[in-house]
Amino acid sequence: MSMELLEEVFKRTSAFTVRGAMMDDFDLEVMDDIELWTAEAGDDILAEWEEEEDYITLHLDDDTLDDEFGVVPRRRRYQRLESSKKSGTKLSSRDQIIQRYKYMQVRIQDRHGHTFFVSRKVNAVDPSMPTYVRIPPKPIPRSWVKHIRPLSDEAESTPCSVISGVLYPKVEPTWARCIDTDTTLDYDFSSFGCTFQCIYMDPPLLLPDEKPKPGYFDIAKLTAIPVDKMLVPGAFLFTWCEKELLPDMCEIAETHWGLKYVENFCWVRHLTNNHIARLESPFFRRSKVTLLIFRSMGSLEMRHQRSPDSVFDFMKPRMADDLNDRKPEFAYTVIETLLPLALCTEEQPDPDRLLQMWMPADCHRTNWTTIIQKPVKS
């Protein structure tokens, strides 16, 4: 026999003693590992494994144990009760003893010099064996899986999508308003009153040292939009921003619009092969984009929610007139859940409480006023 087989035989047979072989199934079932180890080894085990100072700890109170280890060990008590036999295959006495002996005795010492023996279980699971995971029931939370829904012609969240070269139109939403303009920056925002509870925008901004190109502009031009005059007290501003422009965006929101930064949301770009995107960037790869959340002073009824601060979603192909990547639909879910009174009803059908700007032309939706910028001629 090889040395490896001899070591395996020794490991499997060294756990047997006459005392252990005489134990019945009930004894093996109700005794914990330390009691079984002590019973099989005999009374001389304390003299072999423990020292005199070990007995000092037996007189410590619970508070002292809490201070040392943060938990009070509970002594397990067993009563010899008649119970029904469990169904299924039961391990033999030999196998049960082997399973119980897969523990390692670790000797530790606290700061007062007291010595303890801790039973530490040895992982005997074969890593090549299948792993069974219990999947939670429906609805499965977003922390577990990425929900992929089939494209539907009637779904409002499905824009004009290119599927095998065929365009599928989208059903027009109700309680929505679309405003066409040549340039969003030049729009007359004075036509709006101070009614919006949220402004959601994705401006096509030029990055630092980036050459000018049609449709894109410098972040400083955002100050021309009177965001503060359109928001009710306690309202929100949600704006997407690349990492290079985060300080400038925060300064404009706080200095020019009088808003306070409250939170941020991150979209991690995923490719179709389920890998994280690594777009070009001067120093580090560009893999995410941030949705900054600002708020005006005042009070507004909100519905608090447990939403993640990041979402992993696929990069969608840009249409011909898209200036930015199409952002995840989950942002709408966050806003519409946060502000339940901003949604339209039969009593309040006017969509004058939610405003979005610089979104794709086919992304107008129920409850929203959408400012659509006409396609830029290159």
C-alpha positions in Angstrom: 0.0 0.0 0.0 1.1 3.5 -0.7 1.9 6.0 2.0 -1.3 8.0 1.1 -3.5 4.9 1.6 -1.7 4.0 4.9 -2.4 7.5 6.2 -6.1 7.2 5.2 -6.4 3.8 7.0 -4.7 5.2 10.1 -7.1 8.2 10.1 -10.1 6.0 9.8 -9.1 3.4 12.3 -7.4 5.5 15.0 -10.7 6.9 16.1 -11.9 3.5 17.4 -11.7 2.4 21.0 -13.4 -0.5 22.9 -15.5 2.0 24.8 -16.7 3.7 21.7 -17.5 0.4 20.0 -19.8 -0.6 22.9 -21.9 2.6 22.6 -25.3 2.2 21.2 -26.9 4.4 18.6 -28.8 6.6 21.1 -25.5 7.5 22.9 -23.9 8.5 19.7 -27.0 10.6 18.7 -27.4 12.6 21.9 -23.8 13.2 22.9 -22.0 16.2 21.5 -18.4 16.0 20.2 -16.6 16.9 23.4 -18.6 14.5 25.4 -18.1 11.7 22.9 -14.4 12.4 22.8 -14.1 12.5 26.6 -16.2 9.3 27.0 -14.2 7.3 24.5 -10.8 8.4 25.7 -11.6 7.7 29.4 -11.1 9.6 32.6 -7.3 10.0 32.1 -7.9 12.5 29.3 -8.0 15.5 31.6 -4.6 14.7 32.9 -3.2 14.3 29.4 -4.8 17.3 27.7 -5.5 19.8 30.4 -3.4 21.6 33.0 -4.2 22.7 36.5 -4.7 26.3 35.4 -7.5 25.2 33.1 -9.8 24.6 36.1 -9.6 28.2 37.1 -11.8 29.2 34.2 -14.6 26.9 35.4 -15.3 29.4 38.2 -15.5 32.5 36.0 -18.9 34.1 35.8 -20.7 35.0 32.6 -19.6 38.6 32.5 -16.0 37.6 32.6 -16.5 35.2 29.7 -18.4 37.9 27.8 -15.4 40.3 28.2 -12.9 37.7 27.0 -14.7 36.0 24.2 -17.9 38.0 23.6 -20.2 35.0 24.1 -21.2 32.7 27.0 -20.9 29.0 26.1 -24.1 27.2 26.6 -23.9 23.8 28.2 -26.0 21.3 26.2 -28.3 19.1 28.2 -29.8 16.0 26.9 -32.7 13.9 28.2 -33.2 10.3 27.3 -36.6 10.7 25.5 -38.2 8.2 23.3 -38.5 9.7 19.8 -39.6 8.4 16.5 -36.9 7.2 14.2 -36.0 9.5 11.4 -36.7 8.2 7.9 -34.0 7.7 5.4 -30.6 5.9 5.5 -28.9 6.2 8.8 -25.1 6.1 9.2 -23.6 3.1 11.0 -21.9 3.5 14.4 -18.5 3.3 12.7 -19.4 6.1 10.3 -21.0 8.3 13.0 -17.8 8.0 15.1 -15.7 9.0 12.1 -17.9 11.9 11.4 -17.7 13.1 15.0 -14.0 12.8 15.1 -13.5 15.2 12.2 -12.6 17.9 14.8 -9.3 19.4 15.7 -8.4 20.5 19.2 -7.0 24.0 19.3 -5.3 25.3 22.4 -5.8 29.0 23.0 -4.7 31.3 25.8 -6.4 34.6 26.9 -4.7 37.7 28.2 -4.9 36.5 31.8 -2.9 33.4 31.0 -5.8 31.0 31.2 -5.7 28.1 28.7 -8.7 26.7 26.9 -9.2 23.9 24.4 -11.5 24.7 21.6 -13.0 22.1 19.3 -12.7 23.2 15.7 -14.4 21.3 13.0 -12.3 20.2 10.1 -13.9 20.7 6.7 -14.2 17.3 5.1 -16.4 18.3 2.2 -15.1 17.4 -1.2 -14.8 20.7 -3.2 -15.5 18.8 -6.4 -18.9 17.7 -5.3 -22.0 19.7 -6.3 -23.1 22.5 -4.1 -26.8 22.8 -3.3 -28.2 26.4 -2.9 -31.7 27.1 -1.7 -33.2 29.7 -4.0 -35.7 32.1 -2.3 -39.3 32.0 -3.5 -40.8 34.6 -5.9 -40.3 37.4 -6.1 -36.6 36.7 -6.1 -34.8 39.9 -4.8 -32.4 41.8 -7.1 -29.5 40.9 -4.9 -29.9 37.3 -6.1 -30.5 37.5 -9.8 -30.7 39.8 -12.8 -34.3 39.8 -14.1 -34.4 39.5 -17.9 -37.8 40.0 -19.3 -38.9 39.2 -22.9 -39.5 42.1 -25.2 -43.1 43.1 -25.4 -44.8 45.4 -27.9 -47.3 46.6 -25.3 -44.7 47.1 -22.5 -44.3 50.8 -21.9 -40.7 50.3 -20.8 -39.8 48.8 -24.2 -38.8 51.5 -26.7 -38.5 51.1 -30.4 -36.2 48.1 -30.4 -34.3 46.7 -33.3 -35.0 42.9 -33.4 -33.6 41.1 -36.4 -33.7 44.4 -38.3 -37.4 45.0 -37.6 -38.7 48.0 -35.6 -41.4 47.3 -33.1 -43.3 50.5 -32.1 -44.1 51.3 -28.6 -47.6 52.0 -27.2 -48.0 55.7 -26.4 -48.3 56.3 -22.6 -51.2 58.0 -20.9 -51.0 61.0 -18.6 -47.8 62.1 -20.3 -46.6 65.2 -22.1 -43.9 65.5 -24.6 -42.3 68.8 -25.6 -40.1 69.1 -28.7 -37.4 71.7 -28.8 -34.4 72.4 -31.0 -32.0 72.7 -28.0 -32.9 71.9 -24.4 -30.6 74.6 -23.0 -32.5 77.3 -25.1 -36.0 76.2 -24.0 -38.2 78.7 -22.2 -38.4 77.1 -18.8 -40.5 80.0 -17.5 -43.5 78.3 -19.0 -43.3 75.8 -16.1 -44.5 76.6 -12.7 -43.0 75.6 -9.4 -44.7 72.2 -9.4 -42.1 69.5 -10.0 -41.3 67.1 -7.2 -38.4 65.6 -9.2 -36.3 66.5 -12.2 -34.4 63.6 -13.9 -31.8 64.4 -16.5 -29.0 62.9 -18.5 -27.2 65.9 -20.1 -24.7 65.1 -22.9 -21.6 66.7 -21.4 -18.2 67.1 -22.8 -15.4 65.5 -20.7 -12.4 67.6 -19.7 -10.1 68.3 -22.6 -12.6 66.6 -25.0 -13.0 68.1 -28.4 -16.3 69.8 -29.2 -18.8 67.6 -31.1 -22.4 68.2 -32.2 -25.0 67.9 -29.4 -22.5 68.0 -26.5 -21.8 71.0 -24.4 -19.6 72.1 -21.4 -21.0 71.4 -18.0 -20.9 75.2 -17.1 -23.8 75.8 -19.4 -26.1 73.9 -17.1 -26.4 77.0 -15.0 -28.7 78.4 -17.6 -31.5 76.0 -16.5 -33.5 77.4 -13.5 -33.8 74.1 -11.7 -34.4 75.7 -8.3 -37.4 77.7 -9.7 -39.2 74.6 -10.9 -38.8 72.4 -7.8 -41.3 72.5 -4.9 -39.8 72.6 -1.4 -38.2 69.2 -0.5 -38.0 68.1 -4.2 -35.3 66.1 -5.8 -32.8 66.4 -8.7 -31.5 63.1 -10.2 -28.7 63.7 -12.8 -26.3 61.2 -14.4 -22.7 62.2 -14.4 -19.4 60.7 -15.4 -16.6 60.4 -12.8 -14.5 63.3 -14.2 -17.4 65.8 -13.8 -18.6 64.8 -10.3 -17.0 67.8 -8.5 -18.3 70.3 -11.0 -21.8 68.9 -10.9 -21.9 69.1 -7.1 -20.7 72.6 -7.2 -23.3 73.8 -9.7 -26.1 72.0 -7.8 -25.1 73.5 -4.5 -24.0 76.9 -5.5 -26.3 77.9 -8.4 -29.4 75.9 -7.6 -29.2 75.8 -3.8 -29.6 72.1 -3.5 -28.0 69.7 -1.0 -26.3 66.4 -2.0 -28.1 63.5 -0.3 -27.2 60.2 -2.1 -25.9 58.6 -5.3 -26.7 55.6 -7.4 -24.2 53.7 -9.5 -24.8 51.8 -12.8 -22.1 49.3 -13.5 -22.0 48.7 -17.2 -22.2 45.1 -18.3 -21.4 43.7 -21.7 -23.5 41.1 -23.5 -21.0 38.4 -22.4 -21.8 39.3 -18.8 -18.4 40.9 -18.2 -18.0 44.4 -16.8 -17.3 47.0 -19.5 -13.9 48.6 -19.6 -14.1 51.7 -21.7 -11.2 54.0 -22.5 -10.2 56.5 -19.8 -7.0 58.4 -19.2 -6.1 56.7 -15.9 -8.5 54.0 -15.0 -11.0 52.1 -17.2 -14.5 53.5 -17.4 -16.9 50.9 -16.0 -19.6 52.8 -14.3 -21.6 56.0 -14.3 -23.1 57.8 -11.3 -26.6 59.1 -10.7 -26.3 62.0 -8.3 -29.2 62.8 -6.1 -29.8 66.3 -4.7 -32.6 67.8 -2.7 -34.0 71.3 -2.0 -34.8 72.6 1.4 -38.3 71.8 2.7 -40.6 69.0 3.5 -42.2 66.5 1.0 -44.1 63.3 1.5 -41.9 60.4 0.6 -42.1 56.6 0.7 -38.9 55.2 2.1 -37.6 52.1 0.4 -34.7 49.7 0.6 -33.1 50.2 -2.7 -29.6 49.1 -3.7 -27.0 51.8 -4.3 -25.8 50.1 -7.5 -27.2 48.1 -10.3 -25.5 45.8 -12.8 -27.2 46.2 -16.1 -26.3 45.6 -19.7 -25.2 48.4 -22.1 -28.0 48.8 -24.6 -27.2 49.6 -28.3 -27.5 53.2 -29.1 -30.0 54.3 -31.6 -29.1 56.8 -34.4 -30.1 59.9 -32.4 -28.9 58.8 -29.0 -26.2 61.1 -27.5 -25.7 59.0 -24.3 -26.0 55.4 -23.3 -29.5 54.3 -22.5 -29.7 54.2 -18.7 -31.3 51.4 -16.6 -35.0 51.4 -16.2 -34.5 50.9 -12.5 -33.9 54.6 -12.0 -37.6 55.2 -12.8 -38.6 52.6 -10.3 -36.6 54.3 -7.6 -38.1 57.8 -8.3 -41.7 56.6 -8.7 -41.5 54.6 -5.5 -39.9 57.4 -3.6 -42.5 60.0 -4.6 -46.0 58.3 -4.6 -47.8 61.7 -4.7 -46.0 62.6 -7.9 -47.9 60.0 -9.9 -50.9 60.9 -11.9 -54.4 59.9 -10.9 -57.9 60.5 -12.3 -58.3 63.4 -9.9 -54.8 64.8 -10.9 -54.1 63.7 -14.5 -51.7 66.5 -15.3 -48.1 65.2 -15.5 -46.6 68.4 -13.9 -44.8 66.8 -11.0 -42.1 64.7 -12.8 -39.8 66.2 -15.5 -37.1 64.5 -17.5 -34.6 66.0 -19.9 -32.1 64.8 -22.5 -33.7 61.4 -22.6 -34.1 59.4 -25.8 -37.0 60.4 -28.0 -38.9 57.1 -27.3 -38.4 57.2 -23.5 -41.4 59.3 -22.6 -43.6 57.5 -20.1 -46.7 57.8 -18.0 -46.7 60.4 -15.2 -43.8 62.3 -16.8 -43.2 65.5 -18.8 -40.5 64.9 -21.3 -38.5 67.5 -23.1 -37.3 65.9 -26.3 -34.4 67.5 -28.2 -34.6 67.2 -31.9 -31.9 65.1 -33.6 -28.6 66.9 -34.0 -27.3 67.2 -37.5 -23.7 66.0 -37.7 
